[in-house]
Amino acid sequence: MNRMTLNVLNIAIAAVLATGISACNKNADAGVAGAGTSADAGVKYAKVTSVEPVRSTVNNPKQACHDETVTSTAPPKDEHRIAGTAIGAVVGGLLGNQVGGGKGKTLATVAGAVGGGYAGNRIEAKNQHGQVTSSVERKCETVNNSSSKIVGYDVRYEYNGVTRTVRMDHDPGDRVEVQEGVTAVSAAR
């Protein structure tokens, strides 16, 4: 064989080989695609019958403060009303001393002093007022500050006539994917 024939033959063999490899690759790709399709055909779903959110409550107590006006009455300076009693006794004694004579005068003086002391005490009580003061005080108390958040979902589903429950991290919708009777984590809508 001559050299040119050999080159043509090599080119022809190379072309046949390239076409065969390309055809093999196409068949391999088709086999992979077919495998994915057959895997998808085996997916099974269960009907969701109920979904209940699972909540976690956290209490973070906090301090609440407010200003409050407080009114107080200071007792009068002479809360026993000694001045009124003393002045009333002196005035009553002087008036009683003006009445009568002898032992009656002494008795009138004592009675006037007692009556005047009592009257002076009562008059001072009626006219005496304590000093009223107002001040603003800061009052604080600890109050509950609760918050609730969803931490998962209890999903009840029916598969092959059997009802099961599983906790999931999301609401799956109307159906869940199952594999050999076990719930998958992915949602199926």
Summary of the structure (lengths in Angstrom):
residues: 189
radius of gyration: 53.9
end to end distance: 69.6
largest distance: 182.4
contacts: 454
relative contact order: 0.18
helix: 42%
strand: 40%
